[in-house]
C-alpha cells in the first residue's frame, strides 16, 4: 500500500499553510502531495503547487484534481509541464469531470465522452507530438492565423512521462478511464469500504482488458478523509463534511449506503451546498450519523484506522491519499503525524 496526502487549499489570508503541510508530509515519508482545484472557494491550485515545488525536495506534486472545463486542456498541459520543470520531474496530473470547481462557477461537470477525448488530447500534447485540434470542424475556418495542428513547446522534455490519474465516481466511468489512465482516483463512497473497492477493482480490470492493458499497472487511489484520535466520536466529527459529499447525489453507491442509508443520502443531497464544500463548519455535515462516516472515511482510534486500511488493502486498493485541509493546519498536521506513526507501520 502506498500513502499520499491531498490538501484542500482553503481560501485564507496566505498560502503558507499549504506549503507548511507539504513540507510536513514530505518529512513524514508520504509519496505524493496533491492540491485540490476549486477556484471559487480555495486558493489557486497552480500557485499553491508552484510554492510547494520550491518548498520541497522529494515528494511528488499533483492536482487533486483539476478539470477540463474551467481550465482548457492546452492550459492545463502547459501548467503541468511547467510544474514538472520547476519541481525537477515530480509532477502528477490528476483530472476529473469537475465538481465544486464547475458547480460554483455555474457550470455542469463534463460528460464522460468529452472528458475522455480531452484526456486523450492532453496525453498527446504532453508526449510532444503534433496533435489535430479535436473540435477543428466546429471553429470558423476563416479565423486568421488559426492553427489546427497543435504542439506544446517544451513537452518533448518536460511533458513526457507525467502520470495521468483520473477521478471518477461510478464503475462505468472507471471502466472507461482505465483504458488510458495511469491511475484511477475514487473518493470515500467507492474507496472507503470493501464493497466499493471491490466494484472499482472489477471495473479497472474490465476497462484495462478492453484496451489490451495490464490492470496491475493501473494504480487505484482512494482519496479519503482521515482523522486519528483517541476519542472515536471526535475523530468522526472531523470527517463528516467530506462524508456528506461522498454520498450526496452519487449515481452509484454501495448497497450499505444507497439502500441501508437511503434516508440519509436523500437528506444530505437536498441540503448540500457547494460554497460549503468540504468546509469543516458546513451545515450539511450535521446530517451524517457516525455509522455512515465510518463507512466512507478512515477515522477513529488508531486501531479503527489500522483495521480500515487493512480492509481496503485486502479488497484491492493500491494507494490511499489522506484528505487534509489548510482550513485547520494544526488539526491536519496532527492527523498526518499520527497516521504516519501509529497506523502505517501496522498495515
C-alpha angles and dihedrals in degrees: 000000000000122000129209137158132237116203125205102213094214109202112259142134095292142020091219095099089061092052093045091052090049090054091049091049091050092049090051091056103250115155106225139017113210122190122205123238118219109133099192097053107021137051114269113286097217095048089049092049092047090052090048090050090056092044099049137051111194114018119097116244128213149156112265085210139332126173140220098240109058088034119043113232092242091053092049091048090054093045095051091045090052091048090050090053094045093048096044096249101322101120127126123185116218116184136174141170091269130262124177092003093061099032094054088050092056094254136117127238118268118267114249095248092050092047092050091051091049091050092050088050093050093047090053092049092049091052089063094246127139106252133200112239104255097221098033092131090058095055122084107265093215096062105129116242094003114156121212096178105067133190133172110233110229095019092109087071107026105023102055116095098016105145115241115214120183126205114217138168108204137049090243091055091047091052091052097045092046086072092074112004126103089208138016118217119204128177129225098289090065101017101042101065137039094245093056094044092051090053091048093049092050091049092050090052093050094048094046091048091052090054095042092248131137108249089207088071093058116086118222108210125192110206096199137164115246139192128171118196137146085233107068094197091053091051093049092048090059095056101044096096089060092041088059092058091046091066105025112113095334112165091214125036133165111261090247087063106027096045109018093046100029092133092055092047091052095048094046092047091053093047103040116120120188095210084066092045110153089344113152089223097047115140094221090063089075090069094064117098118213090248092059092045090055091053096056104033142042100245140137135055120349089261091052091052094046091052093049094049090049090051092051092047092052090048091057108266110149101187139026122200110194114219115227132165137225085214087083108022096175094048090049091048091053090049096054094040094051092043092051094048104032105029113027096055089057101050 
